[in-house]
Amino acid sequence: MTEHGFKDATCDCEVIEGWGDNWSKSLIGLRTGNASGLFVIDIDNKNGINGFETLAALEEKYGKLPVTLTVQTPSGGEHRYFKMPKTTA
């Protein structure tokens, strides 16, 4: 929605509220990865593939994911939020 996309990101509440006034149907993005310490699993049902069935098969094979903050997406999918694992490099 902005001229430079994610590069126009801000933490300024007034700017974010102004964007909400201008683009009431847009969604708020969240930076993921090392910068925020978060990663997100995005579960969708698209192109004839049921993401929930795929996730269930993976959990059956590798074990259940822990319960975490989860939001429903407009398409009926989910975003599941997790802390980035600590890595040694």
C-alpha positions in Angstrom: 0.0 0.0 0.0 3.0 2.3 0.5 5.4 3.6 -2.1 8.3 1.3 -0.9 6.3 -1.6 0.5 7.8 -3.3 3.5 10.7 -0.8 3.4 8.3 1.9 4.6 7.6 -0.1 7.8 7.3 1.9 11.0 6.6 1.5 14.7 5.1 5.0 14.9 1.5 4.4 16.2 0.2 7.7 14.6 1.5 6.7 11.2 0.0 3.2 11.5 -3.4 4.6 12.6 -3.3 7.0 9.6 -2.6 4.1 7.3 -5.6 2.3 8.9 -7.8 5.3 8.2 -6.6 5.4 4.5 -6.6 1.7 3.9 -9.2 0.1 6.2 -9.2 -3.2 4.4 -5.4 -3.7 4.4 -3.6 -6.0 6.8 -0.8 -5.2 9.2 2.5 -6.9 8.4 5.1 -8.1 10.9 8.8 -8.4 10.2 9.9 -12.0 10.8 13.3 -13.6 11.2 16.2 -12.6 13.3 15.1 -8.9 13.4 12.0 -9.7 15.4 12.9 -13.1 16.8 9.7 -14.6 15.3 8.8 -16.9 12.4 5.4 -17.8 11.1 3.9 -20.9 9.7 1.3 -19.9 7.0 -1.3 -22.6 6.5 -3.4 -22.1 3.4 -5.9 -24.0 1.2 -4.9 -23.1 -2.3 -4.6 -24.7 -5.7 -6.4 -27.8 -4.6 -4.0 -28.4 -1.7 -5.4 -28.5 1.9 -2.6 -27.0 4.1 -4.3 -28.3 7.2 -4.2 -31.9 5.9 -0.5 -31.4 4.9 0.3 -30.0 8.4 -1.5 -32.9 10.0 0.5 -35.4 8.0 3.8 -33.7 9.0 2.8 -33.6 12.6 1.9 -37.3 12.5 5.4 -38.0 11.1 7.5 -35.6 13.2 5.3 -34.8 16.2 2.8 -32.1 17.1 3.8 -28.4 17.0 3.5 -26.6 20.4 0.4 -24.5 21.0 1.1 -20.9 20.1 -0.5 -17.6 19.1 -2.6 -18.3 16.1 -4.7 -16.0 13.9 -7.2 -16.9 11.2 -6.4 -15.3 7.8 -9.1 -13.8 5.5 -8.8 -16.8 3.2 -9.7 -19.3 6.0 -6.1 -20.3 6.7 -4.0 -19.7 9.7 -0.8 -17.9 10.7 1.0 -19.6 13.7 3.6 -17.5 15.4 6.8 -19.0 17.0 10.0 -17.8 18.5 13.0 -18.2 16.3 15.2 -21.0 17.6 18.6 -20.0 18.9 21.3 -21.1 16.5 25.1 -21.4 16.8 27.1 -20.2 13.9 
